[in-house]
Each structure stands twice: as C-alpha cells, then as structure tokens.
Amino acid sequence: MAILTEPKITSGKREDLADLIAMVDARDTPFTSMAKKGSKPGNTHFRWQVDQLPTTKSGGVIDGTDVDPVTDVENYVKDTVGGVTKQYRYELGMHPQMFRRTVRVSPMALDLTNIAGVKDELANNVAKAIKMLKRDIEVTLCGTQGAQQDTGVGGVPFLTRGLDKWLAVKGATSANIAGGGSANAAAYGTVAQDTYLAVPADFQMPDTQFKYGTVANDLTEENIQNLLTGMYEQTGTSKEYDALLGTRCKRGFTNLVFTTGSSGSAETRNAVRTFNRDAADSTYTATVQVFEGDFGRLKLHSSTWLKNKFVGYIIPFDMVEVRYGGQVAQVRELPDFGGGPARTVEAVLGLVCHNPLAFGKLDFTA
C-alpha cells in the first residue's frame, strides 16, 4: 500500500515564521533620564555664571575706628588682596548640538512585503530611530567630546561638551598627559581640558576629587573615602550623590564588600571571599547599590554608554541640566519624490555643567 509521508512532500510547503521579532538589546540611558530638563537655549551660545567666596580671615576691628573706603572695602566679583588680583565670578558657556536619524521605506517594502511581527514597516523604523537618537544623545553627553563652533555648510557642526570633558582635572593638557608617563596620568587622568570655551582654572575639578589607576588596585574604600573628603572640603556639604559607573567599576564596588585582596608573601595569590548570611536564606545576594562614607552617600548606577567599562562619575544631579531646543525628539515628514515615505527624527540640546567643582571622577583604565 502506498503511503504519503512528510519527507515525500517536496513542494508547496508554507513557511512557518513566528509573528514576532526578538530584540535583546534593551539598554537604559540613565544619564539622560536622571538629568533635569533645562530651559530652551536662547541662542546657539548659551551662558551661565559660576561664583565662589573669598578665603576666610580672622582678627578683629578696633573699637571706634572708621572704615577706610580704599583698603577696607572688598569686591566679591574681582578684587586685589595683598597685591594679588583674584576674580571670583566667571561666565561659562556652551553650544547646543543637533542630533538626527532618518529613515525611508520604499513603496514595495511598504505595500507588498509582509514581514512577520511588523504591522507597519515605516512606524517600526521610526520607533527604532527614536531609540537610536536617545542612545546617540546618551553616549555624547557622557563622553569625551569637546565643544565646537559650527563653521557652515561644508564645514563642521556645533558640538556640545560631554561630561567626561567637563570633568577634566585641573591643569590637564594634551602635552602633560601624553608625555608625563604614569605619574602625570595619576595627577591629570586621560582627558585634557577643553581649550575652546574653556573652564577657568579656578573652577576646574581639582585632583583631590579624582582617582586614576585600575579597578583591581585602586578602587579601594580608602580612595573612595578620600575622594568624598575632597568633595566635602570643596563644597562644605555632605550629601547624597548618584554615581554613574561602567560595568567593571560597578563590580569593583561590590568586591569592596565581599572580597579581601591577597597580601603578605609572593606566594599569597588567592583573594578571600567572605559572606555573612542566614543559613535558611534561599537567595544568594552579591551586590552593592549604595556606598555610604563619612562625607557622602553614593547611589550606584550602571551604564554601558561611558567611555569605557572602568570609569565612574560622582554626580550631583542638581548641578547638571540638559537644555533642549523644542521637543526632546521631533519626528518630521520628508517629501516623497517616488522613493517612498521618509521621516527624520531630530533633537537639539546642550549639556550644562553648572560648576565642575561639585563633581568627582574615577578615571580607571582597566
């Protein structure tokens, strides 16, 4: 008796394609999400002021003496004291930057092609473009990009300064970073001060609020405490900060609690890992979300958009804002000249770092 089996059916089989598309890349954009939205820039060069107070003094005033209108009067904007001229108030400025993603879908792709899991190919591409634009913004705002002036068609665009560049260490230049070896790297890190729209030296982040090295050797309790101490000595306030960390830097904070580094003779190689937990507890927990020191409390956040996996930024988010020009992400329709409908997604924004003296930085390289 003849029998029809499945292997004998060699034609006419319909394709069984699931009506879904699996996307595993769902990374967050923590900096853009946490930074406050500032006012719309009033110009392509928007500005704000930074200020500081003079050095304190002790002593007294002899009873009955008059005020000398020349020597006794102080100017808290710019003054000369003991033959040294000191300026207290400065102006900082920055440019906005335009971000753009553009998509187009051909008539056949839109009208005839039936893609599993996609009801509208144009809408699907626009949704992806919006997500990509947000990621473009995140990696730019967290990065090492310097400020730049637009030079017109055929030239270069406006660029806004990234956070890592805002937090270059005081005195850091390309020359002393490149030519000074490890000693200079420890003093200045890996990013030079921006020379265009430069931060005045009095408001550049000092090296007491910075740590260079590697996660394994230099992310220690003592170093983090020293960094927080430096921030307190600068600002006079002990507060809660958000620490935006690369993935390896975040792991380093967890290892502060659970791992004791090797010490002693050269033969001592293995680190000791210790746990204190209830024997009846069925959950294995090995993570640190908060570091609380003598002069500040750090809420730890992971990010995949920093310049590498090993860096970290201690951020008072009340001192950071993103100034958007119009909508955060505007979708505009472009003319269809026969090639199919097109859409462009645009955003215009600039990063404002109110005062770099309020921040801290872990510039680890491995």
C-alpha positions as CSV (number, residue, x, y, z in Angstrom):
1,M,0.0,0.0,0.0
2,A,1.3,3.4,-0.9
3,I,1.7,5.8,1.9
4,L,2.4,9.6,1.9
5,T,5.0,10.5,4.4
6,E,6.2,14.0,5.2
7,P,9.7,13.6,3.6
8,K,8.0,12.9,0.2
9,I,6.3,16.3,0.2
10,T,9.0,18.3,-1.5
11,S,7.0,21.3,-2.8
12,G,4.2,23.7,-1.7
13,K,5.2,23.8,2.0
14,R,4.2,27.0,3.6
15,E,6.8,28.8,5.7
16,D,6.2,28.8,9.5
17,L,7.6,32.1,10.6
18,A,6.6,33.2,14.1
19,D,4.8,36.6,14.1
20,L,7.4,38.3,16.3
21,I,10.8,39.8,16.3
22,A,13.1,39.2,19.3
23,M,15.2,42.2,20.4
24,V,17.6,41.6,23.2
25,D,19.3,45.0,23.3
26,A,17.2,47.0,25.8
27,R,19.9,49.1,27.5
28,D,18.8,52.1,29.6
29,T,20.1,55.6,29.2
30,P,20.5,56.6,32.9
31,F,22.3,59.9,32.5
32,T,19.7,61.4,30.1
33,S,16.9,60.1,32.2
34,M,18.2,61.5,35.5
35,A,19.5,64.9,34.3
36,K,16.9,67.6,34.7
37,K,15.4,69.3,31.6
38,G,16.5,72.9,31.5
39,S,15.0,75.9,29.7
40,K,15.2,76.2,26.0
41,P,18.5,77.9,24.9
42,G,18.0,81.5,23.8
43,N,20.9,81.4,21.5
44,T,23.4,79.0,19.9
45,H,25.9,80.2,22.5
46,F,24.1,80.0,25.8
47,R,25.8,81.1,29.1
48,W,25.6,81.0,32.8
49,Q,27.7,82.2,35.7
50,V,29.8,80.5,38.4
51,D,30.9,82.1,41.6
52,Q,33.0,81.4,44.7
53,L,33.7,83.2,48.0
54,P,37.0,84.7,49.2
55,T,39.2,83.0,51.7
56,T,38.0,83.4,55.3
57,K,40.0,85.6,57.7
58,S,40.3,86.0,61.4
59,G,41.2,89.0,63.6
60,G,39.2,91.9,64.9
61,V,38.3,95.5,64.4
62,I,39.5,98.2,66.9
63,D,36.5,99.8,68.5
64,G,35.9,103.3,67.3
65,T,37.9,103.0,64.0
66,D,36.3,104.3,60.8
67,V,36.0,102.2,57.6
68,D,38.7,103.1,55.1
69,P,36.9,103.4,51.7
70,V,40.1,102.3,49.9
71,T,41.7,99.5,51.9
72,D,38.7,98.1,53.9
73,V,36.1,97.7,51.1
74,E,36.0,94.3,49.5
75,N,34.8,93.5,46.0
76,Y,33.4,90.0,45.7
77,V,33.5,89.9,41.9
78,K,37.1,90.8,41.3
79,D,39.5,92.2,44.0
80,T,43.1,92.7,44.7
81,V,44.2,91.5,48.1
82,G,47.8,91.6,49.3
83,G,48.9,92.6,45.8
84,V,47.2,89.5,44.2
85,T,44.2,90.0,41.9
86,K,41.5,87.4,42.4
87,Q,38.4,87.0,40.2
88,Y,35.6,85.2,41.9
89,R,32.8,85.3,39.3
90,Y,33.2,83.9,35.8
91,E,31.0,83.1,32.9
92,L,30.7,79.7,31.3
93,G,29.1,78.9,28.0
94,M,28.3,76.1,25.7
95,H,26.7,75.3,22.3
96,P,23.8,73.1,21.5
97,Q,24.2,70.1,19.2
98,M,21.7,68.8,16.6
99,F,21.1,65.0,16.6
100,R,19.4,63.4,13.6
101,R,18.3,59.9,12.4
102,T,16.5,59.5,9.1
103,V,14.6,56.5,7.7
104,R,12.9,55.8,4.4
105,V,10.7,52.8,3.3
106,S,10.2,52.0,-0.4
107,P,6.7,51.7,-1.9
108,M,7.1,47.9,-2.4
109,A,8.5,47.3,1.0
110,L,5.6,49.3,2.5
111,D,2.7,48.0,0.4
112,L,3.7,44.5,-0.8
113,T,6.2,42.9,1.7
114,N,4.6,41.2,4.6
115,I,7.1,41.0,7.5
116,A,6.4,38.7,10.4
117,G,5.9,40.7,13.6
118,V,5.7,44.1,11.9
119,K,2.4,45.7,11.1
120,D,3.8,48.9,9.7
121,E,7.4,49.0,8.5
122,L,7.6,52.8,8.5
123,A,6.3,53.1,12.0
124,N,8.7,50.3,13.1
125,N,11.7,52.1,11.6
126,V,10.6,55.5,13.2
127,A,10.4,53.8,16.6
128,K,13.9,52.4,16.2
129,A,15.2,55.8,15.1
130,I,13.8,57.5,18.2
131,K,15.5,54.9,20.4
132,M,18.8,55.2,18.5
133,L,18.6,59.0,18.8
134,K,18.3,58.7,22.6
135,R,21.3,56.4,22.6
136,D,23.3,58.9,20.5
137,I,22.4,61.6,23.0
138,E,23.4,59.5,26.0
139,V,26.8,58.4,24.6
140,T,27.6,62.0,23.6
141,L,26.5,63.6,26.9
142,C,28.6,61.1,28.9
143,G,31.6,61.1,26.6
144,T,34.9,62.9,25.9
145,Q,33.7,65.2,23.1
146,G,34.8,68.8,23.3
147,A,32.8,71.9,22.4
148,Q,32.9,73.0,18.8
149,Q,31.7,76.0,16.8
150,D,29.6,75.5,13.6
151,T,31.5,76.7,10.5
152,G,28.7,76.4,8.0
153,V,27.8,74.1,5.1
154,G,30.8,72.1,4.1
155,G,32.5,72.7,7.5
156,V,31.9,71.2,10.9
157,P,28.7,71.3,13.1
158,F,28.1,72.7,16.6
159,L,29.1,70.2,19.3
160,T,28.3,70.2,22.9
161,R,30.8,69.2,25.6
162,G,30.5,65.7,27.1
163,L,30.5,65.1,30.9
164,D,33.9,63.4,30.8
165,K,35.4,66.5,29.2
166,W,33.7,68.9,31.6
167,L,35.4,66.9,34.4
168,A,38.9,67.1,33.1
169,V,41.3,67.5,36.1
170,K,42.7,71.0,36.8
171,G,45.8,71.6,34.7
172,A,45.4,68.6,32.4
173,T,46.7,69.3,28.9
174,S,47.4,67.0,26.0
175,A,51.1,67.6,26.4
176,N,51.4,66.6,30.1
177,I,49.1,63.6,29.7
178,A,50.9,62.2,26.7
179,G,54.5,62.9,27.8
180,G,54.4,62.6,31.6
181,G,54.0,58.8,32.0
182,S,52.1,57.2,34.8
183,A,52.9,59.9,37.3
184,N,51.2,62.6,35.2
185,A,48.3,60.2,34.4
186,A,47.8,59.8,38.1
187,A,47.7,63.6,38.5
188,Y,45.7,64.5,35.4
189,G,43.9,61.5,34.1
190,T,43.4,60.8,30.5
191,V,41.4,63.8,29.3
192,A,42.8,67.3,28.7
193,Q,40.9,70.5,29.4
194,D,38.9,71.9,26.5
195,T,40.7,74.9,25.1
196,Y,37.6,76.2,23.3
197,L,35.0,77.8,25.7
198,A,37.5,76.8,28.4
199,V,36.6,76.4,32.0
200,P,38.6,78.9,34.1
201,A,41.3,77.3,36.2
202,D,39.6,78.4,39.4
203,F,36.6,76.2,38.5
204,Q,38.4,73.2,37.0
205,M,37.9,69.9,39.1
206,P,40.9,69.5,41.4
207,D,42.9,66.3,41.7
208,T,41.6,65.7,45.2
209,Q,38.2,64.8,43.6
210,F,39.7,62.4,41.1
211,K,41.2,59.0,41.2
212,Y,43.3,57.3,38.4
213,G,44.5,53.7,38.1
214,T,42.8,50.4,37.8
215,V,39.7,49.0,39.4
216,A,41.5,46.0,40.8
217,N,44.3,48.0,42.5
218,D,42.8,51.5,43.1
219,L,39.1,51.1,43.7
220,T,39.5,50.8,47.5
221,E,37.5,52.1,50.4
222,E,40.3,54.5,51.3
223,N,40.4,56.0,47.9
224,I,36.6,56.5,47.7
225,Q,36.6,58.0,51.2
226,N,39.4,60.3,50.2
227,L,37.5,61.4,47.0
228,L,34.4,62.2,49.0
229,T,36.5,64.0,51.6
230,G,37.9,66.2,48.8
231,M,34.4,66.9,47.5
232,Y,33.3,67.9,51.0
233,E,36.3,70.2,51.5
234,Q,35.4,71.9,48.3
235,T,31.6,72.3,48.8
236,G,31.3,72.1,52.6
237,T,28.2,69.8,52.3
238,S,27.8,66.1,52.9
239,K,25.0,64.9,50.7
240,E,23.7,62.1,48.5
241,Y,25.2,61.7,45.1
242,D,24.4,59.5,42.1
243,A,27.5,57.5,40.9
244,L,27.3,56.6,37.2
245,L,29.6,53.6,36.7
246,G,30.9,51.4,34.0
247,T,30.1,47.7,34.4
248,R,33.6,46.8,35.7
249,C,33.7,49.8,38.0
250,K,30.3,48.7,39.4
251,R,31.6,45.2,40.0
252,G,34.6,46.8,41.8
253,F,32.3,48.4,44.4
254,T,30.6,45.0,45.1
255,N,34.1,43.4,45.6
256,L,34.8,46.0,48.2
257,V,32.4,44.2,50.5
258,F,32.8,40.6,49.5
259,T,36.5,40.2,48.7
260,T,39.6,40.7,50.7
261,G,42.6,41.2,48.5
262,S,45.7,39.0,48.8
263,S,48.6,40.2,50.9
264,G,51.8,39.0,52.5
265,S,54.4,36.9,50.7
266,A,54.6,36.5,46.9
267,E,53.0,33.1,47.3
268,T,49.8,34.5,48.6
269,R,47.8,34.6,45.4
270,N,44.1,34.0,46.0
271,A,41.7,36.6,47.3
272,V,39.5,35.6,50.2
273,R,35.7,35.9,49.7
274,T,33.6,36.1,52.8
275,F,29.8,36.0,53.4
276,N,27.6,36.6,56.3
277,R,24.1,35.3,55.7
278,D,21.3,33.3,57.3
279,A,21.7,29.6,56.6
280,A,18.0,29.4,55.9
281,D,18.0,32.1,53.3
282,S,17.5,30.7,49.8
283,T,18.6,33.9,48.0
284,Y,22.3,34.4,47.1
285,T,22.8,38.2,47.1
286,A,26.2,39.6,46.0
287,T,25.6,43.2,45.0
288,V,26.2,46.7,46.4
289,Q,23.7,49.5,45.5
290,V,24.8,52.2,48.0
291,F,28.2,53.3,49.3
292,E,28.0,55.5,52.4
293,G,31.1,57.2,53.5
294,D,32.0,59.9,56.1
295,F,31.2,62.8,53.7
296,G,28.6,61.5,51.3
297,R,26.3,58.7,50.2
298,L,26.7,57.2,46.7
299,K,23.7,55.6,44.9
300,L,25.4,53.3,42.4
301,H,24.0,53.1,38.8
302,S,25.5,51.0,35.9
303,S,25.8,52.4,32.4
304,T,27.0,50.9,29.1
305,W,27.4,54.3,27.5
306,L,30.5,55.7,29.2
307,K,33.9,56.0,27.5
308,N,34.9,52.6,28.9
309,K,33.8,49.9,31.4
310,F,36.1,51.1,34.2
311,V,35.2,54.8,34.7
312,G,32.8,56.4,37.1
313,Y,31.3,59.8,37.7
314,I,30.0,61.1,41.1
315,I,27.3,63.5,40.0
316,P,25.2,65.9,42.0
317,F,22.3,66.0,39.5
318,D,21.1,69.3,40.8
319,M,24.2,70.7,39.1
320,V,23.5,69.2,35.7
321,E,20.9,70.0,33.1
322,V,20.2,69.3,29.5
323,R,18.8,72.3,27.7
324,Y,16.6,71.2,24.8
325,G,15.7,73.3,21.8
326,G,12.0,72.5,21.3
327,Q,10.8,68.9,21.6
328,V,13.1,66.2,23.0
329,A,12.7,64.2,19.8
330,Q,10.8,65.7,16.9
331,V,9.6,63.4,14.0
332,R,9.2,65.3,10.7
333,E,7.8,64.1,7.4
334,L,10.2,64.5,4.4
335,P,9.0,64.9,0.8
336,D,8.4,61.6,-1.1
337,F,9.7,62.0,-4.6
338,G,8.9,58.4,-5.6
339,G,11.4,56.5,-3.5
340,G,8.9,56.1,-0.6
341,P,7.9,57.9,2.5
342,A,10.7,59.2,4.7
343,R,10.8,60.5,8.3
344,T,13.6,62.3,10.2
345,V,13.9,62.3,13.9
346,E,15.8,65.3,15.3
347,A,16.7,66.7,18.7
348,V,18.7,69.9,19.5
349,L,20.2,70.1,23.0
350,G,23.3,71.2,25.0
351,L,24.8,69.9,28.3
352,V,25.1,72.3,31.1
353,C,27.5,71.5,34.0
354,H,26.8,74.3,36.4
355,N,30.1,74.0,38.3
356,P,32.7,71.2,37.8
357,L,34.0,71.8,41.4
358,A,30.9,69.9,42.7
359,F,31.8,66.6,41.0
360,G,34.0,63.6,41.5
361,K,35.6,61.2,38.9
362,L,37.1,57.7,38.8
363,D,39.2,57.6,35.6
364,F,40.2,54.0,35.8
365,T,41.7,52.4,32.6
366,A,41.3,48.7,33.4
